[in-house]
């Protein structure tokens, strides 16, 4: 059974543009070509399940949209570097009366006044630069979070797949145990018919058959539950018609890259600190918090901007007094330009408190990074020891099955020769069934522990053809 793990780097550049994802040292692929949809008639093995899950898992899509939103925030932060141009226009009709010595003067006016306003921030003492640095750092954190979410999604699929494969093996063991129970019952019935067996022996064999049938029902239930878990991990409803191809034989004789390090778990911890996306995301949070502190301090400084406007006033009015009236038309153009300095001298200590808040948030971000670093060392330490232990369990379980099979064969031969009673035969049968169940579980635990160690370290090797863009994008 091949173990397939995936690591995908950032999906968006600091400028907010989509970039190629590198899934291997020399194998890029464009995001525009990445889509995967569920095919009910297709049988899925592990690598295709990973591809399906990355495209359909809603948590993966959520982190993708978060990266999109963070990319847009970078563009918003850069916008103040450009001038702001706006157009205001008004037009309408007005009728007004003014009292005069010869009577009321009536004025009817129709006017159209378009105005073009320009504002350009010339000097802000670091406000815009701090905003850009903060949003770029948040974009880095979002992209790194997206990478870690992909790793978690892949691990969830692997964990569910290995668990499902184990239950399939356990079901086959339960079926074999049921057939064996039927065979033993037939042997006991034959002995009873020949006067060589007793009624209690027959009852014992029948109860063993009933237990084996119950165990098979439990195994069938476990297969369906783990299949439902696998469907959900792949981003599908629990009742989706997903067909799964079980993995092949497990070869535990091969040495993994982790075992090549021997007991040097310190090297794995060092790798994890360097490669874990979630830890790198915490560092990006620190940079964002630091930029926010610098931004709040810049608010104590003035701002210098260029402001200008140009307008055109077009009018037509009619004025009338008793015995006299006239209509007049005209237009005029006005413009203005100023260099404006604005400086908030006192705001009730609002800026002071803002600086304190951002400094506290920066300290909190640093503490969160330390927490994640400690958790990373813990994850690797536990996963590495679980991995070493699980491989030993596989070797033990394999040897246990061989021993249990030999013991049962001997017990069966002795029972046929009336040298062993039914209780001892059934005891050997139960031991064989338990050994087969333990073997299936140990193999799944070994593969899962290897996946967990890869997740803890943050190091993945990509399965061929695996793609990452959600199908809805």
N, C-alpha and C positions, 0 to 999 in steps of 0.2 A: 504494500500500500504506500503510495507516494504521499509525502507531506508537502502541501502547497501553501505558501504564505506570501503576503503581498505588502509592499510599501510603496506609497505614491507621494511624491513631493508636492510642492505648492501648485495650486491651480491658477493663481492670478499673480501678475507682476505688481510691483509697487506702484506702477502708473495706472493700475486698474485694468490692464488688458489681459485677455486670456492667453495663456502660453501653453506650449506642449508639455505634457507630463512624461517624465522619463521612468519607464518601468524596468529598465535594465541599464547596464553600462553604456550600451550603444543602440538602444532600441526605443526611439521616441514615437509617439503617435499623436495626431492632432485631436483636440477635443471635439471638433466638428464631426468627426467620424465615429464617435463613441455612442452607441445606443444598443440596448439589449431589451428584448421583450420576451415574455413567458410563452412557451410553446407547449400546450398540454400534451401533444403527442410525442414529444421528445423525451428521451431518457437522459438524465443529468448525472454526470460524475462530478467529483469535487471541484475541479477547476471551472467547469461551466456553472456550477452552483455559486461559486464565488463571483463570477461575472454577472450572473443573474441577480445576486443579492446586492452587489454594488450599484446596479442600475435601478433596483426597485425598492431598496430599503428606505423607508421614510426618514429615518434619522440621518442617513447619508445625504438625502436631498435637502434636509433642513440645514445641515452644516454647509452644503453647497450654496444655498440661498444666503446664509449668513456671510459667506465670503463675498458674494455679489454685493450685498448691502455695504460691507466694509470697503469694497472697492469704490462704490459710489461716494462714500464719505470722504475718501481721499480727493476725489474730484471736487467735492464741495469745499474742502479746505483750500484747494488751490485757486478757487474762483476769485477771491479778493485780490489776487495779483493782477487781474485784468480790470480795465475801466468798466464802470457801470453806466450804461446808456439807456435812457428811458424816454418815452414819448407820452406826453399828456396833451389832450385836445378837448376843447369844449366848444360848443356851439348852441345857439338857441335864439329865442325871440323874447323881447322885453318891452313892455308898455308902461311908461311912467308919466305922472302929472306933476308939474311945478307951478306954483302960484306966481303970477306977475301982476304989474299994475294995470295991465290992459286985459287981464283975464288969465285963465289957466292955460299953461303951455303943455301941450301933449307931445310926448316923444315916443316913437315906435322904433325899436332897434332890432336888427338882425345881425348877428356877429358869429364869426368862426375864428377861434384862437388856438392853433397848434403850437406846442412848446416842446423843444428838445432839450433834455437835461443831461449833463455829463458830470460824473463824479469819479475821481481817480485818486486812490490812496497812495500818497507818495512815501510816507514814512510812518511806521507804526512800532518801531523799536522791538521787533521780534515777535509780534503777535501772530502774523501769518505763518512765519517759519515754524513756530512752536505748534500751531494747529496742524500743519502738514506732517511734522514729525510724529505727533500723537496719532493721527489717523493712519499713517503708514505703519506704525508699530501695531496698531489694532488690526490692520489688514494682515500683517505677519502672524499675529496671534490667531486670527480667523482661519488663515490658510493652514497653519500648523494644527489647529483644532480639527480642520477637515481631514488632514492626513491621519491624525490619531483616531478620528471617528471611523475612517476606512479600516484601520488596523483592528479596531474593536469589532467592526462588522464582519471582517474576515475571520477573526477568532471565534465569534459567535456561530458562524456557519460551520467552521471546522469542528468546534465542540459538539454541535448538534449532529453533524454528519458522523463523527466517530461514535457518539452515543447511539445513534440509529444503527450503525453497522454492528455495534456490540449486541444490540437487542435482536438483530437478525440472526447473528451467530447463536445467541442464547435460545432463540426460538427453534433453530435447527437442532440444538442440543436437547431441547425439551421434546421435540418430535422423536428424536432417536431414543430418548429415555422412555417415551410412551410406547414405542414399538418394542423396546426391550422388556417393558412391564407386561405387555401382551404375550411376549414369548415366554416369560417366566410363569405367567398365569397358565399358559398352555401346558408347560412342563409339569406344574403342580397338579393340574387337572388330570393329566395322564397318570401321574403317580397315585393320585387318589383313586382313579378308576382301576388301577392295578393292585390296589390295596397296600401301596407303599407309602401313601401320604395320609395326612389327617385333615379333619375339617378345620382346625385352627390354622393349619398351613395354608389352606385354600382361602380362608378369610383374610389372612395377612397379604397374600398375593393380590386379592381383589382390592383391598384398601390401597396397596401400592399403586395399582393401576388407576384408581380414582384420584390419588394424589398427583400422579403423573399427568393425568388429563387436566386437573386443576392448574398445575404448573404451566401446561401449554397454553391454557386460556390466559393466564397472567402474562406469559411471554407475548402472546398476540396483542394484549392490551398495551404492553410496553412498546411494542413496535409501532403501534398507531400513535401513541403519545409522543414518542421521539420523532416520528415523521411529521407530526403537527408542529413540534418545536422547530424542526428544520425548515418547514415551509415558512413559518413566521420569520425566522432568522434571514431567509432569502427575500423577505419583503412581500410574501404572498399570504393570503388568508389561510388559516389552519386547515381548512377543508379543500384547498386547491388540489386539482388532479395532478400533483407532482409525482413524476416517476424518477426513482433514484437508482443509480448503478452502484452497488456496494463496492468497497475497495477490495483489492486483491490481498495476497498473503503478506504478512508483516515480516520483514527481514530485520531482525534486531542484531545481526552480526556486523552490520556496517557501523562504522564510527561516525557520529555526527560532529559538526564543527565545534559544538559545545564540549563534547567529551574530549576532543583533542587538546583542550585547555587543561585537562586533568582536574585538579582541585583548585585551580586558580580562578576562583569565583570573583576575585577582585578585578580581574580584567573584564569580565562581563559587566560588572557594576560600572566600571569606567566607560565601557562602550555605551551602556544605557544612558549615562549622564550626558554623553555627547550626542546621542542619536534619538532619544525619546522626543517626539514632537510635542507632547504635552509639557515637558520640562522647558523646551525651547519657547513654547507659547507663554509660559510664566515669565521668562526673561523679556519677551516682547511686551508683556503687561507692565513690567518695571519701566521700560523705555517710554511707554505711553504715559505712565503716571509722572515720570520725570518731566516730560514735555508739557504736561498739564501744569506742573509747578512753575515752569518757566513762563508759560502763557499767563498765569495769574499774576506773576510778578511784573510782566510787561504792561499790565493794565494800569500800573502806577505812572506810566509815562504818557506824554501827549501823543496826539495823532496829527499829522499834517497831510492835507489832501487838496486836490485841485477841483474846483467846482465851477461849472459854466453852464450857460443856457442860451438858447436862441428861440425867439418866438415871432410869429407873424400874426398881426391883428388885422383882420378884414371885416369891414362893417358896412352896413347900409341902414340909414335911419331917416325917419320922416318926423319933422317938427311942425306943429301948427298952433296958432293962437287965433283968436277971433279975427277973421278977415285976412289971414295970411298963413301960408304953409309952404313947405319945400322939402325935397328929398335930396339927401346927400350920400355919396358913396366914397369909400377910400380904404386904404390899407397902409400899414407901417410895419417895419421889422425892427425888433429890439434884440440885444444880446448883452451878455455879461460874463465876466470871468474873475475868479477870486482864488487866492491861496488861503486856505482856512486852517487854522490851528485850533484843536479842541483838547481840553485838558480838564479832567475831573479832579478838582482839588480836594473835595471832601464828600464822602458818600456814607457817612455813618459807620465807618470801619468795615463796610461790606467786603472790600478788596482784601483787607487784612485777614478776615475770617476765611475768605476763599483760599488764600495762600496756605493757611493752617490746615484747611480741609484737604487740599491737594497733597500737602506734605505728609499728612497722616495716611492718605490713600497710597502714596508711594511706599511708605513704611509697611503698610499692609500687603502691598504687592510683593515686596521683598520677603516678607514672612511667608506668604503663600508659595513663593518659589522655593524657599527652604523646606517647607512642608512637602512639596512635590518631590524635591530631591531626596528627602529622607524616605518617602514612600517608594520612590524608584529603587533605592537600595534594598528596601524590604521586599519589594516585588521580585527582584532578581534573586535575592537570597533564598526566598521560599520556593520560587519556581525552579531554581537550579537543583535544590535538594529534593524536591518532588520528582523532578525528571530522573535523577540518579536512582531514587528509590523505585520509581515505576518500572525502570528497565530491569532491575533485579526481580521485581514481582513477575514480569513476563517470563523470565528464565525459570523462576520457581513454579509458575503456573504451568508452563510447558512440561516441565519434569513431573509435576503432580499428575497431569493427564496421562502421561506415559505410564507412570507407576500405578495409577488407579485402573487403567485399562488392563494392565498385566495382572493385577490382583483380582479383577473381576473375571478375567478369562480363567484363572486358576480356580476361583470359587465356583464358577459355572461347571467346570469339569468335575470338581469334587462333588458338587450337588448331583450331577448326573450319575455319579458312581455311589450315591448315597453316603458320602463321607462328610457332607456338610448339610446343615439344616437350612430351612428357608429364611430364617431370620438373619443368618450370617450372609447369605447370598444377597438379600435385599439391602443389607448394610453396605456391601461392596458396590451394589448398583447405585445407591444413593451417593456414595463417595465419588463414583465416576461422574454422575450427573453434576454434582457440586463442583468437581474439578473442571468440567467443561464450561460451566457458567463462569467460574473464576477466571479461566483462561480468556474468555471473550471480554470480560470486564477489564482484565489487566492489560490486554492489548489496546483497548480503547483509552484507558488511562495513560498509557505510555504515549500514544499519539497526541492526546490532549495536553499532556504535560510538556511535550516538545513545542506545541503551538503556544502554550502559556508562557514558556520561557522566551520564545521569539517575541511575543507581545511585550513581555517585561523588559527585554533588551531594546525593543524598537527596531529590530533588524529583520527584514523580510527579503526573501528571494521570490520574484514574481512567477506565477504560472503563465505559460505561453498563451498569448491571445487574450488575457484578462483585460477588461476595459473598465472605465470608472465613471463616465458621465451618466447621471441619471437620465432615464429614457424620456422624462417629461420636459427636459431642457433642450 
